[in-house]
Amino acid sequence: MADLRIELAGIKSPNPFWLASAPPTNTGYQVLRAFEAGWGGAVWKTLGDPIVNVSSRFGGYRVGNQRLMGLNNIELITDRSLEINLKEMAEVKKKFPDRALVASLMVDPVREVWHEIVKQVEAVGVDGLEINFGCPHGMAERGMGAAVGQHPELVRQQTEWIKEVATTPVIVKLTPNITDIRYTARAAREGGADAISMINTINSLIGVDIDTWLPTPHVDGKAAHGGYCGPAVKPIALHMVAECAHDRSIGLPISGIGGIATWQDAVEYMLLGATGVQVCTAVMHHGFRIVEDMIDGLNLYLDERGIQSVGELVGRSVHTLSDWGSLNLNYKVAARIDTETCINCNKCYISCEDASHQCIDRVVDASGKQILQVREDDCVGCNLCSLVCPVDGAIEMIEVSAGKPHMTWGDLQAQR
C-alpha cells in the first residue's frame, strides 16, 4: 500500500483525513471515537471564553432528494469550560499519541489574552494551534473571528502575538467572506504563520418557510445569518485553496476545508495544493466511519497509479492554473451524441435551443428512428448538453481544433 502519512508544517499524521473544528470535535468522547474509526487528526472545537449557544442552530439545503447539499449553522464556539476541554484533550493525546491533535483558538483581540490561552493549551500536549480568524457570525459581532480575518493588518498583528509565545506550529484559519483571500493569506505569512487552513464557513441564510414566513433556522421568531458549509461550497473552497497555492508570495502549507465527503474530494484538494484535508458536514451527515472508505479509496487510487506516497499528489495540478487572458482561444471542443446510448429525453436539445447556441437538431436516421445530432461547426463547446444529460457517456466533448496555433486574448488584441 502507498504511504498515506502527511506532515503539515511539522504536524505529523498517519493519513491526510482530519476532522475540522466543529460539532464532531466538541468533546473528548467524540474525538476518541473518531480516532478509533481511523481519522488521522482532529482540530478541537474552538476554545475561548465559553458562550451560551442558541436553539435551534442548523438549517439544511436540499436539492431534490439529496439532503444536506449545504448546511447553515448559527452555533458558536465551545460552550464548555476551558478546564474541561483541556483535561479531555490531554486524555485523548495520551491514548492516541500518533494522531494529530490541534487546538482551535479564538479570544479577545488582546495580546496578553492570546499569550495566556496559547500557553495553557500547549501545556496539555497538543501538536499545533489553529487560529480561528474565520467564524462569520456571533463571534464576529464581538470583534473576533471574521471581524479579524477580513482585515489583513489585524491578521498579521494577532498572528505575531501568537507566535511570540507559541512553541507548536500555528495554522491560521481564513475566512472566505472577503474579496481576495490571498491578501489575508499573505498577512498570515507576514505574521509568522506556519500554515493556513481554508475555508471557514460562508455568510448565508438557508431559506424561508413560505408558510410561516420565518427564516430557517429561527430562534423564537428571529433569525441571524450563519455559516454555510457542505458539498455546495466545495467549488468555492477549491478556488481559494488553488489561488493561495499558486501565489508564490504566500508559500505556506495548506489544510483544505469545504465540502469534502469522499477520497476523490481529498485528491482534488491535494492536487490543487492542500497537504491534507479537514472534514465536518459529511461526518455530521453520515458519521465517523466514512473515513474507512476514504482511506481504502485513497490507497487503491494511489496503488493503481503506482504512486508511493500521498505527498506526491500535493500541488500537481497547480501549474495548470492561469488567468483568462492566457487561455487558448483556438482550442475548440464540440459535442457528439452516442445515438445508441441516448434515451431521447431531449434535455440536451431543450437546453441548447433555449439557453445556448441552437446547434442540436432532431433528425430521422436511415431506419426511420428520430435521433439527436450536433452540428459541430455551430457548436461552441460550452458543455451544457453534456452537463444536463442524465446518461453517463451519452454525450462526449471531443477536441476538433487539432493543428490550429495557440492564440491568447493578448495575441488577438495585438493582431487588431
N, C-alpha and C positions, 0 to 999 in steps of 0.2 A: 504494500500500500504506500501511497505517497505520504510525505511528511506534512501534516496539517498544522504544525506548530507555527506560531507567529510571535513577533516581538514588536510591540508598538512603543516607540520611544523608551525602550528599556523594560517595558512591562511584558513579561512572558506569559504565554497562554498555550494550552495543548491544542487548541483549534481556534479558528477565527470568529466563532459564534459567541457573542456576549449578549447578555440581557441589558437593555437600556434602563436608565434611571426612570422608574415609572411604578405603577401599582404592582407589577410582578416582583419587584425587588424591595418591597415595603418592610419586610421582616426577615429575620434570620431563618425562620421556618421555611419561608418561600425560597430563599437563596440556597439553602441546604438541599431542598428537593430538586431545584434546578441543576445544581452541581451533580447530584446523584443521577439525573437524567442524561448528563453529558455535556452541559454547557461549559464552554471554556473560560468564561469570565462573567462578571456581573458588575454593573455600576449601581450602587445602592441608591435607593430613592433619596432625593435631595435633602440634605441635613441643613439645619439652621435653627432659628428660634421657632419652636413648634407653633403651628397655626391651628385654627378651627376650620375644618372643611365644611362645605355645604352639601345639602341633599335636595334634589338629585344632581348628578355630576356628568354623566355621559350621554351623548347623542350619536346615533349611528346613521350613516348614509348608505342606502341600499340602491342597487342597480338591478332591476328585475328581481330574480330570486337570489342574487348574491348579497348576502348580509355583510355589513362592516367593510364595504369598499373604502369607506372613510369613517373615522371616529373623531368626534369632538369631545373635549373634556374641559371642565372648569374646576378640576381638582388642583390643589396647590402642593406645596412641599410636605414633608413629613408632619404628621400631627402627633407624633410620639416624641418623648423627651430625648435629648441628645445622649444622656447617660444610658438609656435602654438600648438605643441604636448602637452605641459604641461597644457595649457589652456583647451584643449579638454578633457584631462584626468580628470581634476578637475570637468568638467561638467558631464562627464559620471558617475563618482563616486557619485556625488550629486544625480543624477537621479536613480541610482541603487546601493544603499549602501549595499545591501545584496549580491552582486556579487563580486567575487574575481577579482581584477584588479591588475595586476602585470606588472611592467615596465622592459622591456628587455634593457640592457645597454651594450655598447661597446665603449671604449675610448682608447686613447693612454696609453701605459703601464707606467704611471707616477702616483705615489702615490697621489699627490695633485690634479691631474685631476680627479682621481676616487673619492676622497673626495668631490670635488665640485659638480659633477653630482649627486652623491648619495643624498647629502643634498637638491639640487634643486628638484629632483624628489620626494623625500619623503615629501617635503613640500606641495605637492598637494593632499596628502591623499591616495597614493597607498597602497595596502595591503602587497606588497612584491616586491622583486627585483629578476630578473633572469639575471645572468651574462653570456653573450654570449661569451663563450670560444670555439665556435664550427664552426663558419662560415668558409667554406673551400676555398672561392675564394674572390678575390678583397681586402677584409679587411686583409686577412692573409698576402698578399704581403706588407701590411703597418705595419706589426708587431702586429696585433690584431687577434681576432677570433681563428682559428685553430693554428695559429702561437704560441699562448699561450697554447691552450688546448692540444697540443701534447707534452708538457713538464711539467711533474708533479711538478717540483720545481717552475715554473712560475705560475701554477695554485694555488699552496699553497700560494705563496708570494702575488699575487694580490687579492686572497680571503681574506687574512689577512688585506690588506689595506682597502678593502671594509668594513669588519667587524669592523674596528676601529671606523667608524662613523655611520654605518647603525643602525637604530632603528627598522626596519621591517625585517622579515625573508629573508634570502639570499639563493636563489636557484642557483646552478652552473650548467650551461648547457654544456654538454660534447660532444666532437667530436667523431664520430665513426672511423675517419681516423687515427687509431692507432692500434698497435698490440694487446694490452690488456687494455681495458677501466678501469679495476679495479685499475690500478696504478694512473690514474688521479682522479678517484673517491675517493681513499684513500687520495690523496693530497688535494682534496677539503675539506674533513673532517678535516684534519690536520690544514687547514687554517681557520676553524671555520664555514664552510657552514652549513646551517640548513637543506638543502635538495639538491638533484641533479635532473636534468632533462636530458633525453636522448631518442632518439639520435638526434643530428643535422644532416644535410644532408651529403651524401656520395660523395666523389670526383667522377666525371663522365663526360663522353662525350656521348651524347644521340645517336648519329649516324651521318652518312654522306650521303648526297644526291648523289646517284650513277650516276645521270645525270649531275649535275653541279659540282660534286666533292667537294662541300662545306659542312662543318660540320653544324649540326643543334643544336641550333640556331647559326647564324653568324652575325657579325656586320661589315657591309661594306667589306665583303670578308675575315674577320679574325674571329677566334674563340678562346675561352678560356674554360678551364674546369669549370664545375659548380657544383652545389649541387643536388644530386639525392634524391627524396622522393616519396611518394605514396605507393600503395599496395605492389609493388615489394620489398620494403625494410623492410616490417614487420617482416619476419623471422630473419633478421639480428638484428633489434631493440629488438625483444623479447629475443634473446640470450643475448644481452648486459644487458638488464634490469634484466634478471634472474641471470646472473653472479654477478651483484652487490648486488642483494637481497640475494644471497646465501653466500656472503662473510661477515662474522661476523665482520671483521675489518673495514668495511665501515659503516654499521648500520645507514644509513640515509634514510629518506623518499624519494620515487622516483616518479617523474612525467613522465609518459611514453609517448613517441612520436615516430611515424613512421608507416605510412600505416594504420592508424585507420579510418575506414569508417562506422562501424556498432557497435551496442551494443555488439555483440558477440566478436568483436575485443577487445573492452574495458574490457570485462570479462576475456579474456585471459591475458591481461596485468596485471590486478589486481591479478589474481591467481598466477602470477609469480612475484608479489612483488610491483607493482605500486599502489600508493594510489589513483591516478587519472590519467587522460589521456589528451593529447593535440591533436587537430585535425587541419590539414591545407589543404592538397591536396583534400580531399573529399569535403570540402566546396568550393574550387576553381572549382571543377567539377560539384557539384550539388546544392550549395547554403546553406545558413544558416539553412533552415528549416529541414535539415536532423536530427537535434538534437531532433525533436519531436519524430521520430521513435526510436531514440537511448534511449530516456527517457522511452517511453512506453514499448519498448522491454526489457529493463533492469528491469523495475518494474515487468513486467509479469514473467520474469525469476526468480527473487527473490521470488515472491509470490508463484510460483509453487513449489519451493523448501523449502518453509517455512522459508526463511531467512529474519530476521527482518531488518537488516541494510547492506548496500553495503560494509561497512567496514569489515564485516565478510568474504568477499572474499579475502581480501588482503593477499597475500603470502601463500594461502592454498595449492598451488602446489609446492612451493619451496623445500619442503622436498624430493620430488621425483627426484630432480636433483642429478646427480652423475658423476663421471668420467668414461671413457670407461672401465677401468680396474676393476671396481666394478660391471659390468653388469653380469647377469646370463647367462653363456654360454650353460646351459642345457635347457633354456626356448626355446620352438620352436612353431612357428605357421605355418600353411600350408593353401594354397588357396583352396577354394571349390566353384565350379561354380554351380549356380542355373540354370539348363537347361531350366526351364520354363520361366525364366526372360531373359536369354541370347538371343541376337538377331543375334548371329553367325556372327558378324562383323570381327572376327578373330584378332582383335587388340591385345588381350592378348596372343594369340598363336604366333603372329609375334614377339612381344616384348620379350616373354620368349625364343623363338627359337633363335633370333638374338642377344639379349642383356642380357640374364640371364642364366637359367640353364636347358633349354630344357626339362621341365617336364610337358608340356601340350600336350596331344595327341588329334588328330581328329579321333573320332571313330564313328561307326554306332550302334545305340541302337537297341533294340528288334523290334521296329516298323519300322526300316529302315531309321530313321532320323539321319543325321550326327550331332553329338554333340561334345563339347569340354570337356575333362576330365583331371583332375590333378592327376599325380602320386605322392601321398603325401609323400612317402618315399624319393623321389628325390627332393621335393620342399624344398627350404631353407628359405622360409618365407620372401622373400625380399620385398614383397608388390607391385612390379612393375605392375603385371597384374591388380590388383585392382585399381591402380592409373590411368592406361590408359583406363580402361573400361568406355564407355560412358553411361552406365546404372547403376544408383544407386542401390545397393543391389544385383546385378547380381553375384558379386564375394565377398565372405567374407573370412576374415583371421581368422582361428579357431585354438585355442591352442591345441596342440597334445603332450604336454610334461608332462602331469599330472603324479605325482609320482616320477619324477626324482629329485635328490638332487640339491641344489643350488651350482653352481660351477663358480668361477670367473677365470679370466686370471691368477691371482696370485696363486689360488689353482692348476690350471693346471701346472704352472711352478714348483710348489713345488713337484707335483707328478713325474715330469720328473727328 
